Amino acid sequence: MERVLEGLEPERVFYYFEEISMIPRGSGNEKQVSDYLFNLAKGKGWEVIQDKNLNIIIKKPATKGYENSPAVMLQGHMDMVCEKNENVIHDFEKDPLKLRIIDDHIYATETTLGADNGIAVAMCLAVLESEELKHPALEVLITTDEEKGMTGAHNVDGTLFKSKYLLNLDSEEEGVFTAGCAGGCEVVFKIPVSHHNVKNKAYKLMVKGLLGGHSGVDADKERGNANKVLARVLRDLFDYVELVSIEGGSKTNVIPRESYAIINIEYIDQVKNIIELWNKILKNEYAFTDPSVELVLEDMGIESYPLEKNIFNKIVSAINLIPTGVLSRSTAIDLVISSNNLGVVTTKEDYVYLHCHARSSVETLLTHGFIPAMKQLGEALSVECETGAMYPGWEYAKQSKIRDICVETYEEMFGKEPVVSAIHAGLECGLLIGKIPGLDAISMGPDACDAHSPNEHVSIKSTGNIYKLLCKILEKVK
């Protein structure tokens, strides 16, 4: 088999990244990659645990001279977000990723790359494998289901660890150490459906061409949400069409790039005129963020039974009224404090479901603000509103020894001061700090862009820089 990444440095990091890129590992489908990691560790003679949630824990003793140094946890997640471009044939349940190199960057072909967080897994394996590296006792934790709900980290047994320091490798900008992050939760609206008993000619109205992106990191980029765009247009078409079904987005933590509604149309010329007007509106509104946005109407060549008009109204009203994007910002620093992403809209036999992923670095903005407001919206529209389990944020520590070591090491290696910041995205650090008393954490990673989208890519040079930095930091923990 031809290896696309062969010859890249650090060689073992890219070797392992390519290895796991051949294994399907979408959230909830991690058994194969977890088994690969377990068997690899067993074969290398490392101490390894595979728990009931398929988390992998690998331990390696300290090297000579580091026996009395505090243990360090290296941590990342094995699952990835599975997104692909429209009309691309790729089965994330069984197909390997098709890697390609463009200049300094690694991409997949028309799909997400999984550098979030496969690069962390590869770095951990390269560190464990190294016989030259000097380091304290290492505890490597590679979790499952980080992208959907952090259930792997939620259920890991904290008593299995003795680490004093945590180096999380799930950040995406070289020269930036993350020292705090937002928490979050899922909110789901369930709208019961009922249909007319009269068929009519069906058309497919599609929103296409949006960029999408990570619902946390990219929340402040003002990119279009396909579900929200579609609902605005449907509101304007309300008197001229009937709604059969609506679908949009695939992951709650991904800003939806595409959505569509199946509609019955009686007055086709009026509908086409309205769509033409909306294409002009959208091209103007998203000229700088999503210039390729467009509405497309297709004749499906069939007849279908539409939903009752009052159900149509509830669906469109709910989507239009659910706040999406940035909800609040810090007045002290350039940071989003809270946001919501209406990531998935789907029509099933009995309900239309609206799935949201809300985030905040101030927990009460969710528990005493957003969630109660969404429940009130559900009551006002007479639809169900349910909330899922919350994951905690990670509060910035006033003092942190591992942060000091990382900053000092970065300055020594690169001759400049790094940035230390908090991010509006979810990391597992908050959960792990709650499970392991006294754990001191920091997060870092190489330059990676467009996570959770088919344009995801990671810098080869930056990956090398971060791996060297990681090795040097471990050497300094004494």
C-alpha positions in Angstrom: 0.0 0.0 0.0 1.3 3.4 -0.9 1.8 5.7 2.1 0.8 9.3 1.3 2.6 10.7 4.4 5.8 8.7 4.1 8.9 10.8 4.4 7.3 13.5 6.5 8.9 14.5 9.8 8.4 13.7 12.6 8.2 10.3 10.9 6.5 8.3 13.7 3.8 10.9 14.3 2.8 10.9 10.7 3.1 7.1 10.4 0.6 6.7 13.2 -1.7 9.4 11.9 -1.9 7.6 8.6 -2.5 4.3 10.4 -5.5 5.6 12.3 -6.8 7.5 9.2 -7.3 4.0 7.6 -9.7 3.1 10.5 -13.3 4.4 10.5 -13.7 6.3 13.8 -16.7 8.6 13.8 -18.2 9.3 17.2 -20.0 6.2 18.4 -18.1 4.0 16.0 -14.8 3.7 17.9 -14.6 0.0 18.6 -12.2 -0.8 15.7 -9.8 2.1 16.5 -9.9 1.4 20.2 -9.0 -2.3 19.6 -6.2 -1.2 17.3 -4.7 1.0 20.1 -5.2 -1.7 22.7 -3.5 -4.4 20.6 -0.7 -2.0 19.6 0.0 -1.3 23.2 -0.1 -5.0 24.1 2.3 -5.8 21.3 4.7 -3.1 22.5 4.6 -4.5 26.0 3.1 -1.3 27.5 0.6 -1.4 30.4 -2.8 -0.8 28.9 -6.4 -0.7 29.9 -9.5 -0.7 27.6 -12.5 0.3 29.8 -16.1 -0.4 29.1 -16.5 2.9 27.2 -13.6 1.9 25.0 -11.3 4.6 26.4 -7.7 3.6 26.2 -5.2 4.2 29.1 -1.6 3.4 28.5 1.1 3.8 31.2 4.9 4.0 30.8 7.4 4.3 33.7 9.6 7.3 34.1 13.0 7.2 32.5 16.2 7.2 34.5 16.6 10.3 36.7 12.8 11.1 36.5 11.6 8.5 39.0 10.6 11.1 41.6 9.1 13.6 39.1 5.4 14.2 39.1 3.5 12.0 36.6 2.1 13.6 33.4 -1.1 12.7 31.6 -1.1 13.1 27.8 -4.6 13.2 26.5 -6.6 13.4 23.3 -9.7 11.7 21.8 -9.8 9.0 19.2 -13.2 9.9 17.6 -13.7 12.4 14.7 -16.5 14.4 13.2 -17.7 12.8 9.9 -18.6 15.4 7.4 -18.3 15.3 3.6 -19.2 17.5 0.6 -22.5 17.0 -1.1 -22.7 14.1 -3.6 -19.4 12.6 -2.4 -19.4 8.9 -2.1 -17.8 8.0 1.2 -19.0 5.6 3.9 -17.6 6.7 7.2 -18.6 3.4 8.7 -16.1 1.4 6.6 -14.1 3.6 4.2 -10.6 4.8 5.0 -9.8 8.5 4.7 -8.1 9.5 1.4 -5.2 11.7 2.5 -3.5 14.2 0.3 -0.8 16.9 0.7 -1.1 20.4 -0.6 2.0 22.5 0.1 2.5 22.4 3.9 -0.9 21.0 4.7 -2.5 17.6 5.0 -6.2 17.3 3.8 -8.6 14.4 3.3 -10.4 14.2 0.0 -13.8 15.9 0.2 -14.2 14.8 3.8 -13.1 15.8 7.3 -9.5 14.9 8.0 -9.8 13.8 11.6 -6.7 15.8 12.7 -9.1 16.8 15.4 -8.0 14.8 17.3 -6.0 12.1 15.4 -2.9 14.2 15.6 -3.0 14.0 19.4 -3.3 10.2 19.2 -0.4 10.0 16.8 1.8 12.2 19.0 1.0 10.1 22.1 2.0 6.9 20.4 5.2 8.4 19.1 6.1 9.6 22.6 5.4 6.2 24.1 7.4 4.5 21.4 10.5 6.7 21.8 13.5 5.2 23.5 15.5 8.4 23.5 13.0 10.8 25.1 13.6 11.7 28.8 10.3 11.9 30.7 8.5 11.4 34.0 6.0 8.6 34.4 3.4 8.9 31.6 -0.3 8.1 31.7 -1.8 8.4 28.2 -5.6 8.7 28.0 -7.3 8.5 24.6 -11.1 9.0 25.0 -14.1 8.1 23.0 -17.1 10.2 21.9 -15.6 13.5 22.7 -17.3 15.2 19.7 -20.9 14.2 20.5 -21.1 14.4 24.3 -17.7 13.6 26.0 -19.2 10.4 27.3 -15.8 8.7 27.3 -14.3 11.4 29.6 -17.6 11.5 31.6 -17.3 7.8 32.4 -13.5 7.4 32.9 -12.4 6.2 36.3 -10.3 8.9 37.9 -8.9 6.6 40.5 -6.8 4.9 37.8 -4.5 8.0 37.5 -1.7 9.4 39.6 -0.9 12.3 37.3 -0.1 15.8 38.6 -0.1 17.5 35.3 -2.3 17.2 32.2 -1.1 18.0 28.7 -4.2 18.0 26.5 -3.4 17.9 22.8 -6.7 19.1 21.4 -6.0 22.7 20.6 -5.5 24.0 17.1 -3.1 26.9 17.0 0.6 26.8 17.4 2.0 29.4 19.9 -1.3 29.5 21.8 -1.7 27.6 25.0 -5.3 27.0 26.0 -6.0 27.4 29.7 -9.8 27.5 29.9 -12.8 26.5 27.8 -16.6 26.6 27.6 -19.0 24.0 28.9 -22.1 23.0 27.1 -25.3 21.0 26.7 -27.7 19.7 24.1 -31.3 21.0 23.7 -33.8 19.2 21.6 -37.3 20.4 20.4 -39.8 17.7 19.4 -42.7 18.9 17.2 -45.4 16.3 16.6 -46.4 15.9 12.9 -49.7 15.2 11.2 -50.5 15.2 7.5 -53.2 16.3 5.1 -54.8 13.5 3.2 -54.5 15.3 -0.2 -51.4 14.8 -2.4 -49.8 17.6 -4.5 -46.8 18.0 -6.7 -43.5 17.9 -4.7 -40.4 20.1 -5.1 -37.1 20.2 -3.3 -35.9 23.6 -2.0 -32.2 23.5 -1.0 -29.8 25.8 0.7 -26.3 25.2 -0.6 -22.8 26.7 -0.7 -22.4 27.7 3.0 -19.0 27.2 4.6 -20.1 25.8 7.9 -17.4 25.0 10.5 -16.9 24.3 14.2 -19.9 25.5 16.2 -17.7 26.8 19.0 -14.4 28.0 17.5 -16.2 29.5 14.4 -19.2 30.9 16.2 -17.9 34.4 15.9 -17.2 34.3 12.2 -20.9 35.1 11.3 -21.2 32.2 8.9 -24.6 31.3 7.7 -26.6 28.5 9.3 -28.4 26.6 6.6 -31.3 25.6 8.9 -31.9 29.3 9.8 -31.6 30.4 6.2 -34.1 27.9 5.0 -36.6 28.8 7.7 -36.5 32.5 6.8 -37.3 31.6 3.2 -40.1 29.2 4.1 -41.7 31.9 6.3 -41.8 34.1 3.2 -43.3 31.2 1.1 -45.8 30.2 3.8 -48.9 31.3 1.8 -47.7 29.7 -1.4 -46.4 26.3 -0.5 -47.2 23.3 1.8 -44.4 21.7 3.8 -43.8 17.9 3.5 -40.5 17.5 5.4 -37.4 19.4 6.4 -33.8 18.2 6.8 -30.6 20.1 7.6 -27.2 19.5 9.1 -25.7 16.3 10.4 -24.0 17.1 13.7 -25.0 19.4 16.5 -21.5 20.8 16.9 -21.1 21.6 13.2 -22.6 24.8 11.7 -24.9 23.3 9.0 -23.7 24.0 5.4 -26.8 22.5 3.6 -30.4 22.0 4.3 -33.6 21.3 2.3 -37.3 21.2 2.5 -39.7 19.0 0.4 -42.6 21.3 -0.4 -45.8 21.2 -2.5 -46.3 24.1 -4.8 -49.5 25.3 -6.4 -48.4 28.7 -7.6 -45.0 27.9 -9.1 -44.3 31.3 -10.8 -44.8 33.3 -7.6 -42.6 30.8 -5.7 -39.8 31.1 -8.3 -40.0 34.9 -8.1 -39.7 34.8 -4.3 -36.7 32.4 -4.5 -35.0 34.7 -7.0 -35.4 37.6 -4.7 -34.1 35.6 -1.7 -31.0 34.6 -3.7 -30.2 38.3 -4.2 -30.8 38.9 -0.5 -28.6 36.1 0.6 -25.8 37.0 -1.8 -25.7 40.4 -0.3 -26.0 39.4 3.3 -23.3 36.7 3.1 -21.0 38.4 0.5 -18.0 38.3 2.9 -18.6 35.1 4.9 -20.5 32.7 2.5 -20.3 34.1 -1.0 -21.3 30.8 -2.7 -24.6 30.6 -0.9 -27.6 29.8 -3.1 -31.2 28.5 -3.1 -32.0 25.8 -5.6 -35.5 24.5 -6.5 -35.9 21.1 -8.1 -39.0 19.4 -9.4 -39.0 15.9 -7.8 -41.5 14.4 -10.3 -43.7 12.9 -7.6 -46.7 13.9 -5.4 -46.6 13.8 -1.7 -48.8 14.4 1.4 -48.0 17.7 3.1 -48.0 18.5 6.9 -50.9 20.3 8.4 -50.5 24.1 8.0 -50.4 24.7 11.8 -47.5 22.2 12.1 -45.7 24.0 9.2 -46.1 27.2 11.2 -44.7 25.7 14.4 -41.6 24.3 12.7 -40.7 27.5 10.9 -41.5 29.6 14.0 -39.4 27.5 16.3 -36.4 27.5 13.9 -36.7 31.3 13.4 -37.0 32.0 17.1 -34.3 29.8 18.4 -31.2 32.1 18.9 -28.2 30.9 17.0 -24.6 32.0 16.9 -23.0 34.3 19.4 -25.3 35.1 22.4 -22.8 37.0 24.6 -19.2 38.2 24.5 -16.7 39.2 27.1 -16.3 42.9 27.8 -12.7 42.4 29.1 -11.1 40.2 26.4 -11.9 39.1 22.8 -13.8 36.0 23.7 -17.3 34.6 23.0 -18.9 33.8 26.3 -22.0 31.9 25.2 -23.5 30.7 21.9 -26.0 28.3 20.4 -25.9 26.2 17.2 -29.1 24.8 15.7 -27.1 22.1 14.2 -29.6 19.4 13.0 -33.2 19.5 11.8 -34.7 16.2 10.8 -38.2 14.9 10.0 -39.1 11.4 11.4 -42.4 9.5 11.2 -44.0 11.1 14.3 -41.9 14.2 15.0 -39.7 16.9 13.5 -36.6 17.3 15.7 -34.6 20.4 16.2 -31.2 19.7 17.8 -29.2 22.5 19.4 -25.7 22.6 21.0 -25.3 25.5 23.4 -22.0 26.5 25.0 -20.9 28.9 27.7 -17.9 29.6 29.9 -20.4 30.9 32.5 -22.5 27.9 33.5 -25.5 30.0 34.8 -25.9 31.6 31.4 -27.0 28.1 30.3 -28.7 26.8 33.5 -30.5 30.0 34.4 -30.6 31.7 31.0 -30.7 29.8 27.8 -32.2 26.6 28.9 -35.2 28.2 30.8 -35.7 30.5 27.8 -35.9 27.5 25.4 -38.3 25.7 27.7 -40.5 28.8 27.6 -40.3 28.9 23.8 -41.4 25.3 23.8 -44.4 26.1 26.0 -45.4 29.1 23.9 -45.4 26.9 20.7 -46.9 23.9 22.5 -43.9 21.6 21.6 -41.6 19.5 23.7 -38.2 20.8 24.8 -35.7 18.4 26.3 -32.2 19.1 27.6 -29.3 16.6 27.6 -26.5 16.2 30.1 -24.1 19.1 30.6 -20.4 19.0 30.4 -18.5 21.5 32.6 -16.3 24.3 31.5 -12.7 24.7 32.5 -12.0 27.7 34.7 -8.7 29.6 34.1 -6.4 28.9 37.1 -4.7 31.8 38.8 -1.6 29.7 39.3 -0.4 26.8 37.2 3.0 25.2 37.3 2.5 23.3 34.0 1.4 26.5 32.3 4.6 28.2 33.5 6.7 25.3 32.3 5.0 25.4 28.9 5.4 29.1 28.4 9.1 29.1 29.5 9.9 26.1 27.2 8.1 27.8 24.2 10.1 31.0 24.7 13.4 29.1 24.9 12.7 27.1 21.8 11.1 29.7 19.5 12.4 33.0 20.9 9.0 34.6 21.4 6.3 34.7 24.0 3.3 32.5 23.4 -0.3 33.5 23.9 -2.2 32.0 26.9 -6.0 32.1 26.4 -9.4 30.5 26.9 -11.5 29.3 24.0 -15.2 29.1 23.2 -15.1 25.3 22.5 -15.4 22.2 24.7 -12.3 20.4 25.9 -12.2 17.4 28.2 -9.9 19.2 30.7 -12.8 20.4 32.9 -14.2 16.9 33.3 -10.8 15.3 34.1 -9.9 18.0 36.6 -13.1 17.2 38.4 -12.2 13.5 38.5 -8.5 13.8 39.5 -8.0 16.0 42.5 -5.2 18.6 42.1 -4.7 18.0 38.4 -3.0 21.0 36.7 -3.9 21.3 33.0 -2.9 23.0 29.8 -3.9 22.4 26.2 -1.9 22.8 23.0 -1.7 21.7 19.4 -0.5 22.4 15.9 -2.0 24.8 13.4 -5.1 23.2 12.1 -8.0 24.9 10.3 -11.6 24.4 9.4 -12.3 21.6 11.9 -15.6 19.8 11.5 -15.7 20.6 7.8 -14.5 18.9 4.6 -11.9 21.6 4.3 -10.2 20.5 7.5 -6.4 20.6 7.2 -3.3 20.5 9.5 0.1 22.0 9.0 3.0 19.6 8.6 5.7 22.0 9.8 3.6 23.1 12.8 2.9 19.4 13.8 6.7 19.0 13.9 7.1 22.1 16.0 4.5 21.0 18.5 5.9 17.5 18.8 9.3 18.8 19.5 7.8 21.2 22.1 5.9 18.4 23.7 9.1 16.3 24.1 11.0 19.3 25.5 8.2 20.1 28.0 8.2 16.4 29.2 12.0 16.7 29.7 11.6 19.8 31.8 9.0 18.2 34.2 11.4 17.2 37.1 
